Amino acid sequence: MNLVFIYGPPAVGKLTVANALAKLTGYRVFHNHLTIDLVCSIFEWGQGPFFSLVDRYRVELIEAAAKASIPGVIFTFVYAKGQDDGFVEAVVGAVERHGGRVHFVRLICERKELLRRVRAPSRRVFRKMRQVKRLREWLNRYELSSDVPYHNNIVIDNTRLGPHKAAQMIAAHFAIPRQSGNRRRRSR
């Protein structure tokens, strides 16, 4: 299995690019908010076992996909250097144990554009961060502008780059074949 691990700060366009890449390749999209919303149905953000459950479900789903030889999954994530290194290592191990590869894509964009994007109405769907003040706090509090500590990593500035073009760049860089015809199943 190929896992395309798209990461960057909130509002950088991870899900938008992931969906464009899924259309191009037929890969499945595993949006990080799916597990957050699941765990938030019982636990408040950050309370009790919240983060350990979110991480565990993510790693288990990714490993199950690798074990089942799903051709490709696109995962989105907000990576904070230092704090998330153990999680990233667990994901890489889960994929590689089953003969898969992880391809890292860091999306970046200008700060002014991030602050504009965070207010987009489309961010309500998954109860994503929508407050400029909160985004500024995260950008100041966490190291969200570093590469993951793996060599298989590209950086794409999508400040003025459309999601389809970013998806094409990812597919070309990692030699991911494009889907042919309409054989792709719907991904969520």
FENMOJO-V383921 format. One record per backbone hydrogen bond with DSSP energy under -0.5 kcal/mol. CO is the residue of the C=O (numbers start at 1). NH is the residue of the N-H. If there is no record, write none. Layout:
co:CO nh:NH
co:CO nh:NH
This chain:
co:1 nh:3
co:1 nh:101
co:2 nh:4
co:2 nh:73
co:3 nh:5
co:3 nh:103
co:4 nh:6
co:4 nh:75
co:5 nh:7
co:5 nh:105
co:6 nh:77
co:7 nh:107
co:9 nh:12
co:13 nh:17
co:14 nh:18
co:15 nh:19
co:16 nh:20
co:17 nh:21
co:18 nh:22
co:19 nh:23
co:20 nh:24
co:21 nh:25
co:22 nh:26
co:24 nh:179
co:28 nh:30
co:28 nh:74
co:29 nh:31
co:30 nh:76
co:31 nh:34
co:32 nh:35
co:32 nh:36
co:33 nh:37
co:34 nh:38
co:35 nh:39
co:36 nh:40
co:37 nh:41
co:38 nh:41
co:39 nh:42
co:39 nh:43
co:44 nh:47
co:47 nh:50
co:49 nh:53
co:50 nh:54
co:51 nh:55
co:52 nh:56
co:53 nh:57
co:54 nh:58
co:55 nh:59
co:56 nh:60
co:57 nh:61
co:58 nh:62
co:59 nh:63
co:60 nh:64
co:61 nh:65
co:62 nh:66
co:63 nh:67
co:64 nh:68
co:65 nh:70
co:66 nh:69
co:71 nh:2
co:72 nh:28
co:73 nh:4
co:73 nh:75
co:74 nh:30
co:75 nh:6
co:77 nh:8
co:77 nh:79
co:79 nh:81
co:80 nh:84
co:81 nh:83
co:84 nh:88
co:85 nh:89
co:86 nh:90
co:87 nh:91
co:88 nh:92
co:89 nh:93
co:90 nh:94
co:91 nh:95
co:92 nh:96
co:93 nh:97
co:95 nh:98
co:95 nh:100
co:96 nh:99
co:101 nh:3
co:102 nh:104
co:103 nh:5
co:104 nh:154
co:105 nh:7
co:105 nh:107
co:106 nh:156
co:108 nh:158
co:110 nh:113
co:110 nh:114
co:111 nh:115
co:112 nh:116
co:113 nh:117
co:114 nh:118
co:116 nh:119
co:117 nh:120
co:120 nh:123
co:121 nh:124
co:122 nh:125
co:123 nh:128
co:124 nh:127
co:130 nh:132
co:131 nh:135
co:132 nh:136
co:133 nh:137
co:134 nh:138
co:135 nh:139
co:136 nh:140
co:137 nh:141
co:138 nh:142
co:142 nh:144
co:143 nh:81
co:148 nh:150
co:151 nh:153
co:152 nh:104
co:154 nh:106
co:156 nh:108
co:156 nh:158
co:162 nh:166
co:163 nh:167
co:164 nh:168
co:165 nh:169
co:166 nh:170
co:167 nh:171
co:168 nh:172
co:169 nh:173
co:170 nh:174
co:171 nh:176
co:172 nh:175
co:175 nh:177
co:180 nh:183
